[in-house]
Amino acid sequence: MRRFDRYVLEEILPYLYSGLAVVILLLLLAALQTVIAPLLAKGAAPLLVLRLVALQVPEAVSRGLPIALLFAAMLGLSRLSADAELKAAQSGGLPGTRLFWPVLMLSLGVALFSFTVAETLVPRAKVQSLTVQRDIVLDNPRVLGLGQSGVVLQDALGRAISVAKVGTGGELEGLRIVTLRSGQSAREVMTARRGTLKGNVLTLYDGQRITYQDARPVTVVRFQSGTLPVQDVQASLNPDDTLLPIYKPLPELLASVRELRAQGISAPREFTALQRKFAEPLAAVTMAFFAVALSVYSFRSGVNIGLVWVLMLTFAYYATWSVFRIMGETGAIAPQLAAWTPTLMYLLAGLGLLWAAARR
């Protein structure tokens, strides 16, 4: 690696670390308002809440790295341009395009690292997150009453347990337990006016049990109280956590998408997630390209890019990513367009800046 390459990277890397730290800090601040404070107020164990927050860090690193690189590259290169160091390098015989190589090589490393984290650490963290949420619920069921109109628990025996309301002291009200059969109607439905969950035992009071055969009721039994063993209960404080296909490893998501396509099922959330698997890490490369093109343009035009513009251009990606992601998952636009538009937007903008710089 040449001295010029090392100098450019040494200028950018501190901003990259700082930008990533800011992204993680923003995540923790958002969690403090939406998750941590309500959980602690409901009496959740602080250590379990801390583990839940820590398990969000891998996702923040994976998604925050491209944004942090854009921030770092623009800030570092704009500093080199403002201090006339790019002019000095060009006077020493280095062409303007020489600036691309160290930044683009860094961006390829960031993209690969982001993809690796998303495929290894993030799925594991999400599974562990659901386990921790289950432990929080079992430790103190009152945390389920976080302003939700209803909560659904699931266990390893294929039962869905819906709770209408969590009362004082963690008592569950308005329970409905449905035993499901894959691809068929419910096999058994139990309802209870109230109940309590302690460990892996659900105690029901004032309830009814109905069994079905071929969607027709076979037996109806009423009871005053009874116990129902549950196994490996999963409880998500955010219902979307268990539904998002983006958290599945790539081979599993590919198999799911192939099966859906073979059946002719329209599943925009799964199709968009598959495209996002590749588009979001590669955003680091197009963002680095845009940052270098912007520095070349500012050098040729004499325009200085300040910190405010750097922040605006950095968070422009997050804004467009959020909008297009929602549109893709709801089927409003094609999955390819939803996943790749925010990424390609910076590539096209960079090409436009290079064209404008060449005319000066």
C-alpha positions as a Markdown table, in Angstrom:
| # | Residue | x | y | z |
|---|---|---|---|---|
| 1 | Met | 0.0 | 0.0 | 0.0 |
| 2 | Arg | 1.4 | 3.4 | -1.0 |
| 3 | Arg | 1.9 | 6.2 | 1.4 |
| 4 | Phe | -0.9 | 8.2 | -0.2 |
| 5 | Asp | -3.4 | 5.3 | 0.3 |
| 6 | Arg | -2.4 | 4.9 | 4.0 |
| 7 | Tyr | -2.8 | 8.7 | 4.5 |
| 8 | Val | -6.3 | 8.7 | 3.0 |
| 9 | Leu | -7.4 | 5.7 | 5.1 |
| 10 | Glu | -5.9 | 7.2 | 8.2 |
| 11 | Glu | -8.0 | 10.3 | 7.6 |
| 12 | Ile | -11.2 | 8.3 | 7.1 |
| 13 | Leu | -11.0 | 5.4 | 9.6 |
| 14 | Pro | -11.4 | 7.6 | 12.8 |
| 15 | Tyr | -14.6 | 9.1 | 11.3 |
| 16 | Leu | -15.8 | 5.6 | 10.4 |
| 17 | Tyr | -15.4 | 4.4 | 14.0 |
| 18 | Ser | -17.0 | 7.5 | 15.3 |
| 19 | Gly | -19.9 | 7.3 | 12.9 |
| 20 | Leu | -20.6 | 3.7 | 13.8 |
| 21 | Ala | -20.5 | 4.5 | 17.5 |
| 22 | Val | -23.1 | 7.3 | 16.8 |
| 23 | Val | -25.4 | 4.9 | 15.0 |
| 24 | Ile | -25.2 | 2.4 | 17.9 |
| 25 | Leu | -25.8 | 5.2 | 20.4 |
| 26 | Leu | -28.8 | 6.4 | 18.4 |
| 27 | Leu | -30.1 | 2.8 | 18.5 |
| 28 | Leu | -29.7 | 2.6 | 22.3 |
| 29 | Leu | -31.4 | 6.0 | 22.8 |
| 30 | Ala | -34.3 | 4.8 | 20.7 |
| 31 | Ala | -34.5 | 1.6 | 22.7 |
| 32 | Leu | -34.4 | 3.6 | 25.9 |
| 33 | Gln | -37.6 | 5.4 | 24.9 |
| 34 | Thr | -39.5 | 2.5 | 23.3 |
| 35 | Val | -38.3 | -0.6 | 25.1 |
| 36 | Ile | -36.0 | -0.1 | 28.1 |
| 37 | Ala | -38.0 | 2.5 | 30.1 |
| 38 | Pro | -41.4 | 0.8 | 29.7 |
| 39 | Leu | -39.9 | -2.7 | 30.5 |
| 40 | Leu | -38.2 | -1.4 | 33.7 |
| 41 | Ala | -41.3 | 0.6 | 34.6 |
| 42 | Lys | -43.3 | -2.7 | 34.4 |
| 43 | Gly | -40.8 | -4.4 | 36.7 |
| 44 | Ala | -38.7 | -6.4 | 34.2 |
| 45 | Ala | -35.3 | -7.7 | 35.5 |
| 46 | Pro | -32.6 | -5.0 | 34.6 |
| 47 | Leu | -30.1 | -7.7 | 33.6 |
| 48 | Leu | -32.5 | -9.3 | 31.2 |
| 49 | Val | -33.3 | -5.9 | 29.7 |
| 50 | Leu | -29.6 | -5.2 | 29.3 |
| 51 | Arg | -29.1 | -8.4 | 27.5 |
| 52 | Leu | -32.0 | -7.6 | 25.2 |
| 53 | Val | -30.5 | -4.3 | 24.3 |
| 54 | Ala | -27.0 | -5.8 | 23.7 |
| 55 | Leu | -28.5 | -8.3 | 21.3 |
| 56 | Gln | -29.6 | -5.4 | 19.1 |
| 57 | Val | -26.0 | -4.3 | 18.5 |
| 58 | Pro | -25.1 | -6.8 | 15.7 |
| 59 | Glu | -28.0 | -5.5 | 13.6 |
| 60 | Ala | -27.0 | -1.9 | 14.3 |
| 61 | Val | -23.4 | -2.7 | 13.2 |
| 62 | Ser | -24.5 | -4.4 | 10.0 |
| 63 | Arg | -26.9 | -1.7 | 8.9 |
| 64 | Gly | -25.0 | 1.2 | 10.3 |
| 65 | Leu | -21.6 | 0.4 | 8.7 |
| 66 | Pro | -22.5 | 1.7 | 5.1 |
| 67 | Ile | -24.1 | 4.9 | 6.6 |
| 68 | Ala | -21.0 | 5.4 | 8.8 |
| 69 | Leu | -18.7 | 4.9 | 5.8 |
| 70 | Leu | -20.6 | 7.5 | 3.8 |
| 71 | Phe | -20.3 | 10.0 | 6.7 |
| 72 | Ala | -16.6 | 9.2 | 7.2 |
| 73 | Ala | -15.6 | 9.4 | 3.6 |
| 74 | Met | -17.4 | 12.6 | 2.9 |
| 75 | Leu | -16.1 | 14.3 | 6.1 |
| 76 | Gly | -12.5 | 13.0 | 5.6 |
| 77 | Leu | -12.3 | 13.8 | 1.9 |
| 78 | Ser | -13.9 | 17.2 | 2.3 |
| 79 | Arg | -11.2 | 18.0 | 4.9 |
| 80 | Leu | -8.5 | 17.0 | 2.4 |
| 81 | Ser | -10.1 | 19.1 | -0.3 |
| 82 | Ala | -10.6 | 22.1 | 2.0 |
| 83 | Asp | -7.0 | 22.1 | 3.2 |
| 84 | Ala | -5.7 | 21.8 | -0.4 |
| 85 | Glu | -4.1 | 18.5 | 0.2 |
| 86 | Leu | -5.8 | 17.0 | -2.9 |
| 87 | Lys | -4.2 | 19.9 | -4.9 |
| 88 | Ala | -0.8 | 19.1 | -3.4 |
| 89 | Ala | -1.2 | 15.4 | -4.3 |
| 90 | Gln | -2.2 | 16.3 | -7.8 |
| 91 | Ser | 0.8 | 18.7 | -8.1 |
| 92 | Gly | 3.0 | 15.8 | -7.0 |
| 93 | Gly | 1.9 | 13.7 | -10.0 |
| 94 | Leu | -1.0 | 11.8 | -8.6 |
| 95 | Pro | -4.1 | 11.8 | -10.9 |
| 96 | Gly | -7.5 | 12.7 | -9.4 |
| 97 | Thr | -8.8 | 9.2 | -10.0 |
| 98 | Arg | -6.0 | 7.8 | -7.7 |
| 99 | Leu | -8.2 | 8.9 | -4.8 |
| 100 | Phe | -10.8 | 6.2 | -5.7 |
| 101 | Trp | -8.7 | 3.2 | -5.0 |
| 102 | Pro | -8.1 | 3.4 | -1.2 |
| 103 | Val | -11.7 | 4.5 | -0.5 |
| 104 | Leu | -13.2 | 1.8 | -2.8 |
| 105 | Met | -11.0 | -0.9 | -1.3 |
| 106 | Leu | -12.2 | 0.1 | 2.1 |
| 107 | Ser | -15.8 | 0.1 | 1.0 |
| 108 | Leu | -15.5 | -3.5 | -0.4 |
| 109 | Gly | -14.1 | -4.6 | 3.0 |
| 110 | Val | -17.0 | -2.8 | 4.8 |
| 111 | Ala | -19.6 | -4.4 | 2.5 |
| 112 | Leu | -18.1 | -7.9 | 3.0 |
| 113 | Phe | -18.0 | -7.4 | 6.8 |
| 114 | Ser | -21.6 | -6.0 | 6.9 |
| 115 | Phe | -22.8 | -9.0 | 4.8 |
| 116 | Thr | -21.0 | -11.4 | 7.1 |
| 117 | Val | -22.4 | -9.9 | 10.3 |
| 118 | Ala | -25.9 | -9.9 | 8.8 |
| 119 | Glu | -25.6 | -13.6 | 7.9 |
| 120 | Thr | -24.0 | -14.9 | 11.0 |
| 121 | Leu | -24.4 | -12.7 | 14.1 |
| 122 | Val | -27.8 | -11.0 | 13.3 |
| 123 | Pro | -29.9 | -14.2 | 12.9 |
| 124 | Arg | -28.4 | -15.7 | 16.1 |
| 125 | Ala | -28.9 | -12.5 | 18.0 |
| 126 | Lys | -32.6 | -12.4 | 16.9 |
| 127 | Val | -33.2 | -15.9 | 18.1 |
| 128 | Gln | -31.5 | -15.2 | 21.4 |
| 129 | Ser | -33.5 | -11.9 | 21.6 |
| 130 | Leu | -36.8 | -13.9 | 21.4 |
| 131 | Thr | -35.4 | -16.2 | 24.2 |
| 132 | Val | -34.6 | -13.2 | 26.4 |
| 133 | Gln | -38.0 | -11.7 | 25.8 |
| 134 | Arg | -39.5 | -15.0 | 26.8 |
| 135 | Asp | -37.5 | -15.0 | 30.0 |
| 136 | Ile | -38.6 | -11.4 | 30.7 |
| 137 | Val | -42.2 | -12.5 | 30.3 |
| 138 | Leu | -41.9 | -15.6 | 32.4 |
| 139 | Asp | -40.0 | -13.7 | 35.1 |
| 140 | Asn | -42.8 | -11.0 | 35.2 |
| 141 | Pro | -45.8 | -11.5 | 33.0 |
| 142 | Arg | -46.9 | -7.9 | 33.8 |
| 143 | Val | -44.5 | -6.6 | 31.1 |
| 144 | Leu | -46.9 | -7.8 | 28.5 |
| 145 | Gly | -49.2 | -4.9 | 29.3 |
| 146 | Leu | -47.1 | -2.4 | 27.4 |
| 147 | Gly | -50.1 | -0.6 | 25.9 |
| 148 | Gln | -50.8 | -3.5 | 23.5 |
| 149 | Ser | -54.4 | -4.4 | 22.7 |
| 150 | Gly | -53.4 | -8.1 | 22.6 |
| 151 | Val | -50.4 | -10.4 | 22.9 |
| 152 | Val | -49.8 | -13.7 | 21.3 |
| 153 | Leu | -47.5 | -16.3 | 22.8 |
| 154 | Gln | -46.3 | -19.5 | 21.0 |
| 155 | Asp | -44.9 | -22.7 | 22.3 |
| 156 | Ala | -43.0 | -25.7 | 20.7 |
| 157 | Leu | -46.2 | -27.8 | 20.7 |
| 158 | Gly | -47.8 | -25.7 | 18.0 |
| 159 | Arg | -50.1 | -23.7 | 20.3 |
| 160 | Ala | -50.9 | -20.1 | 19.9 |
| 161 | Ile | -51.8 | -18.4 | 23.2 |
| 162 | Ser | -53.5 | -15.0 | 22.8 |
| 163 | Val | -53.9 | -12.7 | 25.8 |
| 164 | Ala | -56.5 | -9.9 | 25.7 |
| 165 | Lys | -55.2 | -8.0 | 28.8 |
| 166 | Val | -52.6 | -8.3 | 31.5 |
| 167 | Gly | -54.0 | -7.3 | 34.9 |
| 168 | Thr | -52.5 | -6.1 | 38.1 |
| 169 | Gly | -49.8 | -8.5 | 39.4 |
| 170 | Gly | -49.3 | -10.1 | 36.1 |
| 171 | Glu | -52.7 | -11.9 | 35.9 |
| 172 | Leu | -53.7 | -12.8 | 32.3 |
| 173 | Glu | -57.2 | -12.0 | 31.2 |
| 174 | Gly | -59.2 | -13.2 | 28.2 |
| 175 | Leu | -57.1 | -16.1 | 27.2 |
| 176 | Arg | -57.5 | -18.2 | 24.0 |
| 177 | Ile | -55.3 | -21.2 | 23.3 |
| 178 | Val | -55.4 | -22.7 | 19.8 |
| 179 | Thr | -53.7 | -25.9 | 19.0 |
| 180 | Leu | -52.8 | -25.8 | 15.3 |
| 181 | Arg | -52.3 | -28.4 | 12.6 |
| 182 | Ser | -50.0 | -27.6 | 9.7 |
| 183 | Gly | -52.1 | -26.5 | 6.7 |
| 184 | Gln | -55.4 | -27.5 | 8.4 |
| 185 | Ser | -57.9 | -26.0 | 10.7 |
| 186 | Ala | -57.5 | -25.8 | 14.5 |
| 187 | Arg | -57.5 | -29.1 | 16.4 |
| 188 | Glu | -58.4 | -27.7 | 19.8 |
| 189 | Val | -59.5 | -24.3 | 21.2 |
| 190 | Met | -59.5 | -23.4 | 24.8 |
| 191 | Thr | -60.7 | -20.2 | 26.3 |
| 192 | Ala | -60.4 | -18.9 | 29.8 |
| 193 | Arg | -61.6 | -15.8 | 31.6 |
| 194 | Arg | -58.3 | -15.5 | 33.4 |
| 195 | Gly | -55.0 | -17.3 | 34.1 |
| 196 | Thr | -51.5 | -17.1 | 35.4 |
| 197 | Leu | -48.2 | -18.1 | 33.8 |
| 198 | Lys | -45.5 | -19.4 | 36.2 |
| 199 | Gly | -42.5 | -21.1 | 34.7 |
| 200 | Asn | -43.7 | -23.5 | 32.0 |
| 201 | Val | -47.2 | -24.0 | 33.6 |
| 202 | Leu | -50.2 | -22.0 | 32.5 |
| 203 | Thr | -53.1 | -22.1 | 35.1 |
| 204 | Leu | -56.5 | -21.4 | 33.6 |
| 205 | Tyr | -59.7 | -20.4 | 35.5 |
| 206 | Asp | -63.3 | -20.4 | 34.3 |
| 207 | Gly | -62.8 | -21.8 | 30.9 |
| 208 | Gln | -64.0 | -24.0 | 28.1 |
| 209 | Arg | -62.3 | -26.6 | 25.9 |
| 210 | Ile | -63.5 | -27.5 | 22.4 |
| 211 | Thr | -62.0 | -30.2 | 20.2 |
| 212 | Tyr | -62.5 | -30.3 | 16.4 |
| 213 | Gln | -62.5 | -33.0 | 13.7 |
| 214 | Asp | -62.7 | -31.8 | 10.1 |
| 215 | Ala | -63.5 | -28.3 | 11.3 |
| 216 | Arg | -66.5 | -29.6 | 13.2 |
| 217 | Pro | -66.8 | -29.5 | 17.0 |
| 218 | Val | -66.6 | -32.9 | 18.6 |
| 219 | Thr | -66.4 | -32.3 | 22.4 |
| 220 | Val | -67.2 | -29.3 | 24.5 |
| 221 | Val | -66.0 | -29.3 | 28.1 |
| 222 | Arg | -66.3 | -26.5 | 30.7 |
| 223 | Phe | -64.0 | -26.2 | 33.7 |
| 224 | Gln | -63.4 | -24.0 | 36.7 |
| 225 | Ser | -59.7 | -24.4 | 36.9 |
| 226 | Gly | -56.9 | -26.4 | 35.2 |
| 227 | Thr | -53.2 | -26.4 | 34.4 |
| 228 | Leu | -51.7 | -26.5 | 31.0 |
| 229 | Pro | -48.0 | -27.3 | 30.6 |
| 230 | Val | -46.3 | -25.2 | 27.9 |
| 231 | Gln | -43.0 | -25.8 | 26.3 |
| 232 | Asp | -40.4 | -23.4 | 24.9 |
| 233 | Val | -42.7 | -20.4 | 25.0 |
| 234 | Gln | -41.7 | -17.6 | 22.6 |
| 235 | Ala | -42.9 | -14.1 | 23.5 |
| 236 | Ser | -42.1 | -11.1 | 21.3 |
| 237 | Leu | -42.5 | -7.7 | 22.8 |
| 238 | Asn | -42.4 | -6.5 | 19.1 |
| 239 | Pro | -44.7 | -8.8 | 17.1 |
| 240 | Asp | -42.8 | -8.1 | 13.8 |
| 241 | Asp | -39.6 | -9.6 | 15.2 |
| 242 | Thr | -40.8 | -13.2 | 14.5 |
| 243 | Leu | -42.2 | -12.3 | 11.1 |
| 244 | Leu | -39.4 | -10.4 | 9.3 |
| 245 | Pro | -37.8 | -12.6 | 6.6 |
| 246 | Ile | -34.7 | -10.3 | 6.5 |
| 247 | Tyr | -33.5 | -12.0 | 9.8 |
| 248 | Lys | -33.4 | -15.5 | 8.2 |
| 249 | Pro | -30.0 | -16.8 | 6.9 |
| 250 | Leu | -29.7 | -16.5 | 3.2 |
| 251 | Pro | -30.0 | -20.3 | 2.4 |
| 252 | Glu | -33.2 | -20.5 | 4.4 |
| 253 | Leu | -34.6 | -17.3 | 2.8 |
| 254 | Leu | -33.7 | -18.6 | -0.7 |
| 255 | Ala | -35.6 | -21.9 | 0.0 |
| 256 | Ser | -38.6 | -20.0 | 1.2 |
| 257 | Val | -38.6 | -17.7 | -1.8 |
| 258 | Arg | -38.3 | -20.7 | -4.3 |
| 259 | Glu | -41.2 | -22.4 | -2.6 |
| 260 | Leu | -43.4 | -19.3 | -2.7 |
| 261 | Arg | -42.6 | -18.7 | -6.4 |
| 262 | Ala | -43.3 | -22.4 | -7.3 |
| 263 | Gln | -46.7 | -22.1 | -5.7 |
| 264 | Gly | -47.4 | -18.8 | -7.4 |
| 265 | Ile | -47.8 | -17.0 | -4.1 |
| 266 | Ser | -47.2 | -13.2 | -4.0 |
| 267 | Ala | -45.0 | -12.5 | -1.0 |
| 268 | Pro | -43.5 | -9.0 | -1.3 |
| 269 | Arg | -41.9 | -9.1 | 2.1 |
| 270 | Glu | -39.9 | -12.2 | 1.4 |
| 271 | Phe | -39.0 | -11.1 | -2.1 |
| 272 | Thr | -37.9 | -7.7 | -0.9 |
| 273 | Ala | -35.9 | -9.2 | 1.9 |
| 274 | Leu | -33.9 | -11.4 | -0.6 |
| 275 | Gln | -33.0 | -8.3 | -2.6 |
| 276 | Arg | -32.1 | -6.4 | 0.5 |
| 277 | Lys | -29.6 | -9.1 | 1.5 |
| 278 | Phe | -27.3 | -8.0 | -1.3 |
| 279 | Ala | -28.3 | -4.3 | -1.9 |
| 280 | Glu | -27.8 | -3.0 | 1.7 |
| 281 | Pro | -24.1 | -4.3 | 2.1 |
| 282 | Leu | -23.2 | -3.1 | -1.4 |
| 283 | Ala | -24.6 | 0.3 | -0.6 |
| 284 | Ala | -21.2 | 0.9 | 1.1 |
| 285 | Val | -19.5 | 0.7 | -2.3 |
| 286 | Thr | -21.8 | 3.1 | -4.1 |
| 287 | Met | -21.7 | 5.5 | -1.1 |
| 288 | Ala | -17.9 | 5.5 | -1.2 |
| 289 | Phe | -18.0 | 6.1 | -4.9 |
| 290 | Phe | -20.3 | 9.1 | -4.3 |
| 291 | Ala | -18.1 | 10.5 | -1.5 |
| 292 | Val | -15.0 | 10.4 | -3.8 |
| 293 | Ala | -16.9 | 11.9 | -6.7 |
| 294 | Leu | -18.2 | 14.7 | -4.4 |
| 295 | Ser | -14.7 | 15.4 | -3.2 |
| 296 | Val | -13.4 | 15.6 | -6.8 |
| 297 | Tyr | -16.2 | 17.9 | -7.7 |
| 298 | Ser | -15.7 | 20.2 | -4.7 |
| 299 | Phe | -12.0 | 20.3 | -5.4 |
| 300 | Arg | -12.5 | 21.2 | -9.1 |
| 301 | Ser | -15.3 | 23.8 | -8.3 |
| 302 | Gly | -13.8 | 25.2 | -5.1 |
| 303 | Val | -17.0 | 24.4 | -3.2 |
| 304 | Asn | -16.5 | 23.4 | 0.5 |
| 305 | Ile | -18.8 | 20.7 | 1.8 |
| 306 | Gly | -19.6 | 21.5 | 5.4 |
| 307 | Leu | -20.6 | 19.2 | 8.3 |
| 308 | Val | -24.3 | 20.1 | 7.9 |
| 309 | Trp | -24.3 | 19.0 | 4.3 |
| 310 | Val | -22.4 | 15.8 | 5.2 |
| 311 | Leu | -25.1 | 15.0 | 7.8 |
| 312 | Met | -27.9 | 15.7 | 5.4 |
| 313 | Leu | -26.5 | 13.6 | 2.6 |
| 314 | Thr | -25.7 | 10.8 | 5.1 |
| 315 | Phe | -29.2 | 10.5 | 6.5 |
| 316 | Ala | -30.8 | 11.0 | 3.1 |
| 317 | Tyr | -29.9 | 7.3 | 2.5 |
| 318 | Tyr | -31.7 | 6.2 | 5.7 |
| 319 | Ala | -34.8 | 8.2 | 4.8 |
| 320 | Thr | -35.0 | 6.8 | 1.2 |
| 321 | Trp | -34.2 | 3.3 | 2.5 |
| 322 | Ser | -37.1 | 3.5 | 5.0 |
| 323 | Val | -39.6 | 4.7 | 2.4 |
| 324 | Phe | -38.7 | 2.2 | -0.3 |
| 325 | Arg | -38.5 | -0.7 | 2.1 |
| 326 | Ile | -42.0 | -0.1 | 3.3 |
| 327 | Met | -43.2 | 0.3 | -0.3 |
| 328 | Gly | -41.5 | -3.0 | -1.3 |
| 329 | Glu | -42.8 | -5.0 | 1.7 |
| 330 | Thr | -46.4 | -3.8 | 1.0 |
| 331 | Gly | -46.2 | -4.7 | -2.7 |
| 332 | Ala | -46.5 | -1.1 | -3.8 |
| 333 | Ile | -43.4 | -1.4 | -6.0 |
| 334 | Ala | -41.3 | -4.2 | -7.3 |
| 335 | Pro | -38.9 | -5.8 | -4.8 |
| 336 | Gln | -35.9 | -5.1 | -7.0 |
| 337 | Leu | -36.8 | -1.4 | -7.2 |
| 338 | Ala | -37.5 | -1.2 | -3.4 |
| 339 | Ala | -34.2 | -2.8 | -2.4 |
| 340 | Trp | -31.8 | -1.3 | -5.0 |
| 341 | Thr | -33.1 | 2.3 | -5.5 |
| 342 | Pro | -31.5 | 3.8 | -2.4 |
| 343 | Thr | -28.2 | 2.1 | -3.3 |
| 344 | Leu | -28.2 | 3.0 | -7.0 |
| 345 | Met | -29.2 | 6.5 | -6.2 |
| 346 | Tyr | -25.7 | 7.3 | -4.9 |
| 347 | Leu | -24.1 | 5.6 | -7.9 |
| 348 | Leu | -26.0 | 7.8 | -10.3 |
| 349 | Ala | -25.4 | 10.9 | -8.2 |
| 350 | Gly | -21.7 | 10.1 | -8.2 |
| 351 | Leu | -21.6 | 9.7 | -12.0 |
| 352 | Gly | -23.4 | 13.0 | -12.3 |
| 353 | Leu | -20.8 | 14.7 | -10.1 |
| 354 | Leu | -17.9 | 13.3 | -12.1 |
| 355 | Trp | -19.5 | 14.5 | -15.3 |
| 356 | Ala | -19.9 | 18.0 | -13.8 |
| 357 | Ala | -16.3 | 18.0 | -12.5 |
| 358 | Ala | -14.9 | 16.9 | -15.9 |
| 359 | Arg | -16.6 | 19.9 | -17.6 |
| 360 | Arg | -14.8 | 22.3 | -15.3 |
